[in-house]
Amino acid sequence: MTNIKRPNLILTEADMSQAVSHKLGKYAAKEIRINGCIFDVVAYDRKEQLFRVVECKRSSKASTIGHAFGQLATYKATIAAQGRIFLDVYSKRINMRLGRWMEATNTYRRIRIAFYVALTDKACKRLDLIRSLKESLPEVGIIRVKSNGLCRSYLRVGSQRNEEISRAHPITVRILPADSGGPSNAAE
């Protein structure tokens, strides 16, 4: 699975990042820095051929939850504009063979990315706020991080699991040749 150990207790956002990294597997890396942005967790899912970018927030305050969604909008724009830099920085943090990179980037032409906020159980109970934020940014998914470090891909609505509200909708980012003369990348 992964070399990252799951924390048994979530006390900080760093603990949340570690728990999410553990959940997302062996191609997960923490604190990827690109032009002033710090992506808490970036991971590649080889089965879905999908990159996942996660922003972790431990607070359940409305302003903090909203800030996480806003940060992901910024991250989306950053990756769309600088996909090559994103791949270069991420590649330095993980051990992935060339064949896997060719698969992950469709022979270095495009990447699929899903964006998530990782929130505590308490924050995930703010369903009205989350629904409102999802109306503005429907592509953003939610990872629920329990106090014991376990991560869930669904929210609880009453006693029922709701996977729809927490589902991410991936985007595709084209990787343009470095010598194209235009912007380095474009979102599709």
MDTraj code that builds the backbone (N, CA, C; nanometers):
import mdtraj as md
import numpy as np

residues = "MET THR ASN ILE LYS ARG PRO ASN LEU ILE LEU THR GLU ALA ASP MET SER GLN ALA VAL SER HIS LYS LEU GLY LYS TYR ALA ALA LYS GLU ILE ARG ILE ASN GLY CYS ILE PHE ASP VAL VAL ALA TYR ASP ARG LYS GLU GLN LEU PHE ARG VAL VAL GLU CYS LYS ARG SER SER LYS ALA SER THR ILE GLY HIS ALA PHE GLY GLN LEU ALA THR TYR LYS ALA THR ILE ALA ALA GLN GLY ARG ILE PHE LEU ASP VAL TYR SER LYS ARG ILE ASN MET ARG LEU GLY ARG TRP MET GLU ALA THR ASN THR TYR ARG ARG ILE ARG ILE ALA PHE TYR VAL ALA LEU THR ASP LYS ALA CYS LYS ARG LEU ASP LEU ILE ARG SER LEU LYS GLU SER LEU PRO GLU VAL GLY ILE ILE ARG VAL LYS SER ASN GLY LEU CYS ARG SER TYR LEU ARG VAL GLY SER GLN ARG ASN GLU GLU ILE SER ARG ALA HIS PRO ILE THR VAL ARG ILE LEU PRO ALA ASP SER GLY GLY PRO SER ASN ALA ALA GLU".split()
xyz = np.array([
    [0.0834, -0.1188, 0.0000],
    [0.0000, 0.0000, 0.0000],
    [0.0874, 0.1246, 0.0000],
    [0.1263, 0.1710, 0.1165],
    [0.2023, 0.2950, 0.1262],
    [0.3041, 0.2846, 0.2380],
    [0.4097, 0.3635, 0.2277],
    [0.5098, 0.3685, 0.3331],
    [0.4713, 0.4677, 0.4415],
    [0.3698, 0.5478, 0.4170],
    [0.3272, 0.6500, 0.5121],
    [0.2366, 0.5859, 0.6162],
    [0.2726, 0.6027, 0.7416],
    [0.1960, 0.5439, 0.8515],
    [0.0762, 0.6327, 0.8845],
    [-0.0385, 0.5711, 0.9095],
    [-0.1582, 0.6449, 0.9466],
    [-0.1486, 0.6860, 1.0919],
    [-0.1708, 0.8152, 1.1220],
    [-0.1703, 0.8562, 1.2621],
    [-0.2927, 0.8007, 1.3342],
    [-0.2799, 0.7743, 1.4612],
    [-0.3913, 0.7207, 1.5398],
    [-0.4804, 0.8300, 1.5969],
    [-0.4319, 0.9534, 1.5938],
    [-0.5070, 1.0646, 1.6492],
    [-0.4776, 1.1887, 1.5654],
    [-0.5831, 1.2604, 1.5264],
    [-0.5668, 1.3801, 1.4444],
    [-0.5689, 1.5025, 1.5350],
    [-0.4525, 1.5632, 1.5556],
    [-0.4405, 1.6827, 1.6386],
    [-0.4093, 1.8068, 1.5561],
    [-0.3465, 1.7881, 1.4394],
    [-0.3035, 1.9003, 1.3567],
    [-0.3378, 1.8744, 1.2101],
    [-0.3241, 1.9791, 1.1292],
    [-0.3428, 1.9600, 0.9853],
    [-0.2340, 1.8694, 0.9281],
    [-0.1166, 1.8714, 0.9866],
    [-0.0099, 1.7802, 0.9425],
    [-0.0517, 1.6349, 0.9652],
    [-0.1190, 1.6071, 1.0786],
    [-0.1727, 1.4724, 1.1032],
    [-0.2762, 1.4358, 0.9974],
    [-0.3603, 1.5337, 0.9614],
    [-0.4614, 1.5086, 0.8570],
    [-0.3943, 1.4762, 0.7245],
    [-0.2926, 1.5531, 0.6892],
    [-0.2194, 1.5281, 0.5638],
    [-0.1587, 1.3883, 0.5633],
    [-0.1058, 1.3480, 0.6774],
    [-0.0472, 1.2143, 0.6877],
    [-0.1543, 1.1071, 0.6717],
    [-0.2700, 1.1269, 0.7341],
    [-0.3798, 1.0298, 0.7225],
    [-0.4284, 1.0197, 0.5779],
    [-0.4435, 1.1339, 0.5119],
    [-0.4887, 1.1350, 0.3727],
    [-0.3828, 1.0709, 0.2826],
    [-0.2567, 1.1008, 0.3052],
    [-0.1486, 1.0399, 0.2267],
    [-0.1505, 0.8886, 0.2410],
    [-0.1702, 0.8412, 0.3630],
    [-0.1794, 0.6978, 0.3878],
    [-0.2948, 0.6374, 0.3074],
    [-0.4091, 0.7042, 0.3103],
    [-0.5279, 0.6557, 0.2389],
    [-0.5062, 0.6520, 0.0872],
    [-0.4354, 0.7520, 0.0331],
    [-0.4219, 0.7635, -0.1120],
    [-0.3103, 0.6770, -0.1710],
    [-0.2279, 0.6175, -0.0884],
    [-0.1371, 0.5154, -0.1377],
    [0.0057, 0.5559, -0.1654],
    [0.0778, 0.4660, -0.2333],
    [0.2230, 0.4775, -0.2443],
    [0.2695, 0.5932, -0.3318],
    [0.1835, 0.6471, -0.4159],
    [0.2231, 0.7607, -0.4989],
    [0.1762, 0.8933, -0.4384],
    [0.1632, 0.8996, -0.3060],
    [0.1212, 1.0217, -0.2372],
    [0.2434, 1.0973, -0.1858],
    [0.2363, 1.2293, -0.1961],
    [0.3421, 1.3165, -0.1440],
    [0.2771, 1.4338, -0.0729],
    [0.3417, 1.4787, 0.0342],
    [0.2895, 1.5910, 0.1119],
    [0.3667, 1.7181, 0.0791],
    [0.2986, 1.8302, 0.0921],
    [0.3553, 1.9642, 0.0768],
    [0.4322, 1.9827, -0.0534],
    [0.3589, 1.9775, -0.1626],
    [0.4145, 2.0069, -0.2944],
    [0.4038, 2.1578, -0.3155],
    [0.5159, 2.2234, -0.3401],
    [0.5199, 2.3703, -0.3513],
    [0.5403, 2.4126, -0.4968],
    [0.4465, 2.4972, -0.5437],
    [0.4552, 2.5504, -0.6792],
    [0.4156, 2.6970, -0.6763],
    [0.5102, 2.7833, -0.7066],
    [0.4858, 2.9274, -0.7204],
    [0.3973, 2.9854, -0.6108],
    [0.4345, 2.9665, -0.4871],
    [0.3619, 3.0248, -0.3753],
    [0.2458, 2.9411, -0.3242],
    [0.2094, 2.8360, -0.3936],
    [0.1033, 2.7451, -0.3479],
    [0.1681, 2.6243, -0.2807],
    [0.1083, 2.5802, -0.1714],
    [0.1541, 2.4579, -0.1055],
    [0.0376, 2.3599, -0.1065],
    [0.0476, 2.2581, -0.1906],
    [-0.0558, 2.1553, -0.1989],
    [-0.0310, 2.0581, -0.0843],
    [-0.1273, 2.0435, 0.0065],
    [-0.1073, 1.9580, 0.1238],
    [-0.0735, 1.8150, 0.0846],
    [-0.1511, 1.7585, -0.0080],
    [-0.1266, 1.6212, -0.0531],
    [-0.1513, 1.6143, -0.2033],
    [-0.0607, 1.5487, -0.2744],
    [-0.0792, 1.5164, -0.4157],
    [-0.0541, 1.3673, -0.4283],
    [-0.1427, 1.2991, -0.4995],
    [-0.1270, 1.1544, -0.5172],
    [-0.1699, 1.1153, -0.6578],
    [-0.1129, 1.0066, -0.7055],
    [-0.1534, 0.9513, -0.8347],
    [-0.2222, 0.8178, -0.8106],
    [-0.3381, 0.7996, -0.8699],
    [-0.4145, 0.6755, -0.8621],
    [-0.3996, 0.6048, -0.9963],
    [-0.3221, 0.4989, -0.9988],
    [-0.2940, 0.4334, -1.1268],
    [-0.4141, 0.3601, -1.1834],
    [-0.5037, 0.3108, -1.0995],
    [-0.6227, 0.2417, -1.1515],
    [-0.7137, 0.3368, -1.2274],
    [-0.7296, 0.4581, -1.1740],
    [-0.8152, 0.5574, -1.2394],
    [-0.7370, 0.6502, -1.3316],
    [-0.6041, 0.6360, -1.3337],
    [-0.5155, 0.7242, -1.4092],
    [-0.5517, 0.8698, -1.3793],
    [-0.5441, 0.9017, -1.2504],
    [-0.5938, 1.0280, -1.1997],
    [-0.5023, 1.0817, -1.0904],
    [-0.4680, 1.2099, -1.0993],
    [-0.3972, 1.2770, -0.9918],
    [-0.5014, 1.3329, -0.8957],
    [-0.4707, 1.3320, -0.7675],
    [-0.5588, 1.3890, -0.6659],
    [-0.4808, 1.4957, -0.5903],
    [-0.5417, 1.6136, -0.5781],
    [-0.4835, 1.7242, -0.5032],
    [-0.5767, 1.7510, -0.3859],
    [-0.5203, 1.7510, -0.2648],
    [-0.6021, 1.7619, -0.1437],
    [-0.5548, 1.8783, -0.0574],
    [-0.6504, 1.9596, -0.0126],
    [-0.6252, 2.0659, 0.0843],
    [-0.6881, 2.0226, 0.2159],
    [-0.6102, 2.0156, 0.3223],
    [-0.6576, 1.9690, 0.4530],
    [-0.6902, 2.0871, 0.5437],
    [-0.8035, 2.0797, 0.6101],
    [-0.8424, 2.1811, 0.7084],
    [-0.8994, 2.1119, 0.8304],
    [-0.8440, 2.1439, 0.9465],
    [-0.8870, 2.0813, 1.0712],
    [-1.0031, 2.1558, 1.1375],
    [-1.0185, 2.2813, 1.1077],
    [-1.1217, 2.3634, 1.1705],
    [-1.2592, 2.3367, 1.1093],
    [-1.3631, 2.3635, 1.1870],
    [-1.4991, 2.3506, 1.1341],
    [-1.5645, 2.4878, 1.1162],
    [-1.4853, 2.5953, 1.1257],
    [-1.5381, 2.7296, 1.1038],
    [-1.5757, 2.7466, 0.9570],
    [-1.6852, 2.8194, 0.9339],
    [-1.7311, 2.8430, 0.7969],
    [-1.6233, 2.9100, 0.7127],
    [-1.5544, 3.0080, 0.7703],
    [-1.4519, 3.0807, 0.6944],
    [-1.3360, 2.9890, 0.6550],
    [-1.3005, 2.8965, 0.7420],
    [-1.1900, 2.8043, 0.7125],
    [-1.2301, 2.7036, 0.6057],
    [-1.3502, 2.6502, 0.6156],
    [-1.3987, 2.5552, 0.5145],
    [-1.4070, 2.6252, 0.3789],
    [-1.4632, 2.7473, 0.3779],
    [-1.4709, 2.8241, 0.2543],
    [-1.3343, 2.8553, 0.1974],
    [-1.2393, 2.8862, 0.2848],
    [-1.1019, 2.9142, 0.2421],
    [-1.0409, 2.7928, 0.1720],
    [-1.0679, 2.6734, 0.2225],
    [-1.0146, 2.5518, 0.1604],
    [-1.0664, 2.5368, 0.0174],
    [-1.1963, 2.5609, -0.0018],
    [-1.2527, 2.5530, -0.1366],
    [-1.1875, 2.6586, -0.2265],
    [-1.1685, 2.7790, -0.1736],
    [-1.1045, 2.8850, -0.2504],
    [-0.9609, 2.8521, -0.2878],
    [-0.8888, 2.7924, -0.1949],
    [-0.7511, 2.7513, -0.2242],
    [-0.7491, 2.6517, -0.3395],
    [-0.8448, 2.5599, -0.3414],
    [-0.8466, 2.4612, -0.4495],
    [-0.8755, 2.5258, -0.5842],
    [-0.9579, 2.6307, -0.5866],
    [-0.9806, 2.7040, -0.7115],
    [-0.8486, 2.7642, -0.7608],
    [-0.7688, 2.8164, -0.6683],
    [-0.6373, 2.8717, -0.7029],
    [-0.5441, 2.7614, -0.7515],
    [-0.5457, 2.6475, -0.6855],
    [-0.4596, 2.5352, -0.7253],
    [-0.4958, 2.4869, -0.8653],
    [-0.6243, 2.4811, -0.8932],
    [-0.6716, 2.4390, -1.0257],
    [-0.6160, 2.5329, -1.1329],
    [-0.6251, 2.6641, -1.1092],
    [-0.5741, 2.7620, -1.2049],
    [-0.4222, 2.7507, -1.2186],
    [-0.3533, 2.7282, -1.1076],
    [-0.2068, 2.7152, -1.1095],
    [-0.1641, 2.5945, -1.1919],
    [-0.2293, 2.4816, -1.1709],
    [-0.1929, 2.3608, -1.2461],
    [-0.2290, 2.3764, -1.3929],
    [-0.3438, 2.4389, -1.4224],
    [-0.3834, 2.4602, -1.5618],
    [-0.2804, 2.5468, -1.6342],
    [-0.2251, 2.6455, -1.5650],
    [-0.1273, 2.7354, -1.6260],
    [0.0139, 2.6777, -1.6258],
    [0.0444, 2.5894, -1.5289],
    [0.1821, 2.5424, -1.5120],
    [0.1881, 2.3918, -1.4885],
    [0.1226, 2.3165, -1.5742],
    [0.1186, 2.1711, -1.5608],
    [0.2548, 2.1052, -1.5639],
    [0.3434, 2.1554, -1.6476],
    [0.4781, 2.0974, -1.6557],
    [0.5529, 2.1151, -1.5238],
    [0.5410, 2.2330, -1.4635],
    [0.6076, 2.2580, -1.3357],
    [0.5479, 2.1677, -1.2287],
    [0.4151, 2.1551, -1.2275],
    [0.3465, 2.0666, -1.1327],
    [0.4033, 1.9249, -1.1429],
    [0.4124, 1.8725, -1.2639],
    [0.4638, 1.7361, -1.2829],
    [0.6100, 1.7248, -1.2413],
    [0.6887, 1.8256, -1.2724],
    [0.8306, 1.8229, -1.2374],
    [0.8507, 1.8204, -1.0860],
    [0.7808, 1.9087, -1.0151],
    [0.7947, 1.9154, -0.8693],
    [0.7452, 1.7858, -0.8044],
    [0.6293, 1.7385, -0.8485],
    [0.5732, 1.6148, -0.7926],
    [0.6649, 1.4956, -0.8203],
    [0.7213, 1.4888, -0.9402],
    [0.8060, 1.3747, -0.9775],
    [0.9307, 1.3645, -0.8903],
    [0.9751, 1.4764, -0.8353],
    [1.0933, 1.4751, -0.7485],
    [1.0611, 1.4176, -0.6109],
    [0.9327, 1.4057, -0.5773],
    [0.8928, 1.3613, -0.4437],
    [0.8510, 1.2143, -0.4375],
    [0.8267, 1.1526, -0.5523],
    [0.7815, 1.0138, -0.5509],
    [0.8708, 0.9283, -0.6397],
    [0.8610, 0.7995, -0.6226],
    [0.9370, 0.7045, -0.7021],
    [0.8390, 0.6338, -0.7954],
    [0.8336, 0.6819, -0.9204],
    [0.7423, 0.6214, -1.0180],
    [0.8209, 0.5965, -1.1463],
    [0.8097, 0.4767, -1.1984],
    [0.8874, 0.4401, -1.3165],
    [0.8369, 0.5112, -1.4423],
    [0.9200, 0.5161, -1.5443],
    [0.8896, 0.5895, -1.6671],
    [0.7592, 0.5431, -1.7325],
    [0.7381, 0.4138, -1.7384],
    [0.6151, 0.3620, -1.7987],
    [0.4903, 0.4133, -1.7287],
    [0.4963, 0.4222, -1.5973],
    [0.3826, 0.4749, -1.5195],
    [0.3617, 0.6230, -1.5502],
    [0.4726, 0.6990, -1.5653],
    [0.4612, 0.8411, -1.6003],
    [0.3976, 0.8584, -1.7375],
    [0.4360, 0.7743, -1.8316],
    [0.3774, 0.7837, -1.9661],
    [0.2270, 0.7567, -1.9599],
    [0.1884, 0.6597, -1.8783],
    [0.0463, 0.6294, -1.8581],
    [-0.0247, 0.7464, -1.7887],
    [0.0376, 0.8006, -1.6849],
    [-0.0238, 0.9070, -1.6052],
    [-0.0444, 1.0353, -1.6848],
    [0.0406, 1.0574, -1.7835],
    [0.0346, 1.1822, -1.8598],
    [-0.0141, 1.1622, -2.0031],
    [-0.0668, 1.0436, -2.0339],
    [-0.1102, 1.0124, -2.1709],
    [0.0026, 1.0485, -2.2681],
    [0.1164, 0.9871, -2.2463],
    [0.2386, 1.0107, -2.3232],
    [0.2759, 1.1591, -2.3219],
    [0.2672, 1.2168, -2.2037],
    [0.3038, 1.3558, -2.1766],
    [0.2206, 1.4570, -2.2563],
    [0.0915, 1.4247, -2.2762],
    [0.0024, 1.5170, -2.3477],
    [-0.1015, 1.5806, -2.2572],
    [-0.1492, 1.5062, -2.1550],
    [-0.2534, 1.5606, -2.0660],
    [-0.2562, 1.4808, -1.9365],
    [-0.3114, 1.5450, -1.8343],
    [-0.3299, 1.4777, -1.7063],
    [-0.4726, 1.5001, -1.6590],
    [-0.5238, 1.4018, -1.5885],
    [-0.6544, 1.4131, -1.5239],
    [-0.6309, 1.4405, -1.3761],
    [-0.7042, 1.5404, -1.3222],
    [-0.6847, 1.5798, -1.1837],
    [-0.8199, 1.5959, -1.1156],
    [-0.8280, 1.5452, -0.9929],
    [-0.9449, 1.5673, -0.9070],
    [-0.8975, 1.6450, -0.7850],
    [-0.9801, 1.7385, -0.7414],
    [-0.9477, 1.8241, -0.6273],
    [-1.0386, 1.7910, -0.5100],
    [-0.9801, 1.7890, -0.3892],
    [-1.0542, 1.7525, -0.2679],
    [-1.0177, 1.8456, -0.1530],
    [-1.1155, 1.8660, -0.0646],
    [-1.0855, 1.9209, 0.0673],
    [-1.0964, 1.8034, 0.1637],
    [-1.0040, 1.7965, 0.2564],
    [-1.0113, 1.6971, 0.3637],
    [-1.0581, 1.7721, 0.4873],
    [-1.1710, 1.7282, 0.5427],
    [-1.2327, 1.7952, 0.6567],
    [-1.2553, 1.6963, 0.7705],
    [-1.2627, 1.7491, 0.8910],
    [-1.2912, 1.6660, 1.0080],
    [-1.4370, 1.6222, 1.0073],
    [-1.4680, 1.5216, 1.0896],
    [-1.6070, 1.4788, 1.1077],
    [-1.6969, 1.5963, 1.1448],
    [-1.6491, 1.6785, 1.2382],
    [-1.7285, 1.7923, 1.2854],
    [-1.7581, 1.8898, 1.1713],
    [-1.6581, 1.9199, 1.0895],
    [-1.6782, 2.0102, 0.9762],
    [-1.7737, 1.9506, 0.8737],
    [-1.7680, 1.8194, 0.8562],
    [-1.8539, 1.7529, 0.7578],
    [-2.0013, 1.7516, 0.7992],
    [-2.0279, 1.7851, 0.9230],
    [-2.1673, 1.7946, 0.9683],
    [-2.2309, 1.9272, 0.9273],
    [-2.1516, 2.0187, 0.8737],
    [-2.2028, 2.1485, 0.8272],
    [-2.2520, 2.1334, 0.6828],
    [-2.3526, 2.0503, 0.6660],
    [-2.3991, 2.0116, 0.5333],
    [-2.4541, 2.1280, 0.4521],
    [-2.5253, 2.2222, 0.5138],
    [-2.5773, 2.3359, 0.4384],
    [-2.4638, 2.4181, 0.3789],
    [-2.3595, 2.4423, 0.4574],
    [-2.2437, 2.5155, 0.4097],
    [-2.1735, 2.4390, 0.2973],
    [-2.1531, 2.3110, 0.3175],
    [-2.0853, 2.2286, 0.2168],
    [-2.1656, 2.2249, 0.0872],
    [-2.2964, 2.2095, 0.0970],
    [-2.3807, 2.2097, -0.0246],
    [-2.3691, 2.3432, -0.0980],
    [-2.3687, 2.4509, -0.0243],
    [-2.3563, 2.5835, -0.0849],
    [-2.2215, 2.5988, -0.1563],
    [-2.1150, 2.5563, -0.0916],
    [-1.9832, 2.5634, -0.1531],
    [-1.9734, 2.4729, -0.2758],
    [-2.0357, 2.3567, -0.2697],
    [-2.0346, 2.2638, -0.3828],
    [-2.1124, 2.3198, -0.5021],
    [-2.2117, 2.4071, -0.4776],
    [-2.2811, 2.4721, -0.5886],
    [-2.1853, 2.5628, -0.6650],
    [-2.0984, 2.6315, -0.5920],
    [-2.0001, 2.7207, -0.6548],
    [-1.8854, 2.6436, -0.7196],
    [-1.8427, 2.5376, -0.6558],
    [-1.7296, 2.4575, -0.7046],
    [-1.7683, 2.3097, -0.7042],
    [-1.8549, 2.2690, -0.7976],
    [-1.9055, 2.1310, -0.7964],
    [-1.7994, 2.0245, -0.8225],
    [-1.6852, 2.0641, -0.8809],
    [-1.5812, 1.9659, -0.9116],
    [-1.5014, 1.9245, -0.7888],
    [-1.5121, 2.0003, -0.6792],
    [-1.4348, 1.9706, -0.5587],
    [-1.5010, 1.8579, -0.4787],
    [-1.4224, 1.7569, -0.4454],
    [-1.4696, 1.6466, -0.3630],
    [-1.4326, 1.6678, -0.2172],
    [-1.4830, 1.5810, -0.1322],
    [-1.4572, 1.5934, 0.0111],
    [-1.4100, 1.4587, 0.0650],
    [-1.3053, 1.4634, 0.1439],
    [-1.2564, 1.3469, 0.2170],
    [-1.2825, 1.3748, 0.3640],
    [-1.3558, 1.2865, 0.4288],
    [-1.3859, 1.3020, 0.5713],
    [-1.2777, 1.2304, 0.6509],
    [-1.2118, 1.3041, 0.7404],
    [-1.1049, 1.2471, 0.8215],
    [-1.1567, 1.2334, 0.9647],
    [-1.1642, 1.1096, 1.0093],
    [-1.2120, 1.0828, 1.1448],
    [-1.1014, 1.1121, 1.2464],
    [-1.1391, 1.1309, 1.3706],
    [-1.0421, 1.1665, 1.4751],
    [-0.9365, 1.0583, 1.4966],
    [-0.9662, 0.9339, 1.4550],
    [-0.8695, 0.8250, 1.4697],
    [-0.7794, 0.8094, 1.3464],
    [-0.7914, 0.9024, 1.2506],
    [-0.7055, 0.8994, 1.1328],
    [-0.7604, 0.8231, 1.0138],
    [-0.8734, 0.7573, 1.0291],
    [-0.9337, 0.6886, 0.9154],
    [-0.9998, 0.7907, 0.8239],
    [-0.9892, 0.7693, 0.6939],
    [-1.0474, 0.8600, 0.5953],
    [-1.1648, 0.7924, 0.5250],
    [-1.2671, 0.8703, 0.4980],
    [-1.3878, 0.8201, 0.4314],
    [-1.4183, 0.9067, 0.3096],
    [-1.4682, 0.8443, 0.2051],
    [-1.5025, 0.9156, 0.0821],
    [-1.6516, 0.9464, 0.0743],
    [-1.7180, 0.9468, 0.1860],
    [-1.8602, 0.9801, 0.1920],
    [-1.8874, 1.0645, 0.3146],
    [-1.9981, 1.1359, 0.3107],
    [-2.0432, 1.2119, 0.4271],
    [-2.1648, 1.1424, 0.4840],
    [-2.1929, 1.1693, 0.6074],
    [-2.3126, 1.1163, 0.6717],
    [-2.4215, 1.2228, 0.6668],
    [-2.5368, 1.1844, 0.6148],
    [-2.6556, 1.2694, 0.6165],
    [-2.7548, 1.1934, 0.7032],
    [-2.7667, 1.2357, 0.8278],
    [-2.8398, 1.1555, 0.9256],
    [-2.7600, 1.0296, 0.9505],
    [-2.8242, 0.9152, 0.9338],
    [-2.7537, 0.7883, 0.9515],
    [-2.7135, 0.7256, 0.8179],
    [-2.7399, 0.7976, 0.7078],
    [-2.7135, 0.7439, 0.5742],
    [-2.5811, 0.7945, 0.5172],
    [-2.5160, 0.7087, 0.4407],
    [-2.3967, 0.7484, 0.3666],
    [-2.4404, 0.8284, 0.2437],
    [-2.3691, 0.9378, 0.2161],
    [-2.3961, 1.0145, 0.0955],
    [-2.2638, 1.0332, 0.0224],
    [-2.2466, 0.9578, -0.0852],
    [-2.1233, 0.9663, -0.1638],
    [-2.1324, 1.0738, -0.2707],
    [-2.2534, 1.1110, -0.3104],
    [-2.2699, 1.2103, -0.4169],
    [-2.2154, 1.3467, -0.3765],
    [-2.2490, 1.3905, -0.2568],
    [-2.2041, 1.5234, -0.2125],
    [-2.0522, 1.5306, -0.1976],
    [-1.9886, 1.4179, -0.1725],
    [-1.8439, 1.4183, -0.1518],
    [-1.7648, 1.3822, -0.2779],
    [-1.8345, 1.3512, -0.3854],
    [-1.7682, 1.3073, -0.5088],
    [-1.6995, 1.4245, -0.5798],
    [-1.5774, 1.4009, -0.6258],
    [-1.5047, 1.4996, -0.7059],
    [-1.5334, 1.4747, -0.8539],
    [-1.5242, 1.5795, -0.9319],
    [-1.5415, 1.5689, -1.0768],
    [-1.4108, 1.6138, -1.1415],
    [-1.3308, 1.5170, -1.1891],
    [-1.1975, 1.5485, -1.2413],
    [-1.2006, 1.6397, -1.3637],
    [-1.0918, 1.7127, -1.3798],
    [-1.0713, 1.7929, -1.4997],
    [-0.9525, 1.7340, -1.5745],
    [-0.9400, 1.7732, -1.6995],
    [-0.8246, 1.7327, -1.7793],
    [-0.7439, 1.8571, -1.8124],
    [-0.6136, 1.8497, -1.7918],
    [-0.5237, 1.9603, -1.8235],
    [-0.4318, 1.9136, -1.9356],
    [-0.4324, 1.9899, -2.0445],
    [-0.3437, 1.9616, -2.1565],
    [-0.2043, 2.0101, -2.1242],
    [-0.1048, 1.9318, -2.1585],
    [0.0346, 1.9708, -2.1404],
    [0.0864, 2.0101, -2.2783],
    [0.1115, 2.1384, -2.2966],
    [0.1588, 2.1876, -2.4253],
    [0.3099, 2.1757, -2.4329],
    [0.3627, 2.1583, -2.5533],
    [0.5088, 2.1539, -2.5676],
    [0.5712, 2.2806, -2.5122],
    [0.6874, 2.2684, -2.4542],
    [0.7562, 2.3829, -2.3930],
    [0.7892, 2.4905, -2.4939],
    [0.8076, 2.4552, -2.6216],
    [0.8459, 2.5526, -2.7230],
    [0.7268, 2.5952, -2.8093],
    [0.6040, 2.5836, -2.7586],
    [0.4854, 2.6161, -2.8390],
    [0.4652, 2.7649, -2.8592],
    [0.5325, 2.8474, -2.7794],
    [0.5181, 2.9901, -2.7907],
    [0.3971, 3.0464, -2.7201],
    [0.3063, 2.9616, -2.6757],
    [0.1860, 3.0060, -2.6056],
    [0.1979, 2.9780, -2.4594],
    [0.0844, 2.9847, -2.3901],
    [0.0872, 2.9503, -2.2474],
    [0.1327, 2.8071, -2.2306],
    [0.1870, 2.7759, -2.1132],
    [0.2456, 2.6433, -2.0924],
    [0.1420, 2.5327, -2.0885],
    [0.0174, 2.5620, -2.0538],
    [-0.0871, 2.4599, -2.0423],
    [-0.2225, 2.5240, -2.0611],
    [-0.3232, 2.4378, -2.0812],
    [-0.4613, 2.4868, -2.0903],
    [-0.5532, 2.3818, -2.0307],
    [-0.6512, 2.4252, -1.9535],
    [-0.7505, 2.3330, -1.8979],
    [-0.8559, 2.3049, -2.0031],
    [-0.9027, 2.1825, -2.0080],
    [-1.0071, 2.1454, -2.1038],
    [-1.1386, 2.1315, -2.0323],
])
top = md.Topology()
chain = top.add_chain()
for i, resn in enumerate(residues, 1):
    res = top.add_residue(resn, chain, resSeq=i)
    for name in ("N", "CA", "C"):
        top.add_atom(name, md.element.get_by_symbol(name[0]), res)
traj = md.Trajectory(xyz[None], top)
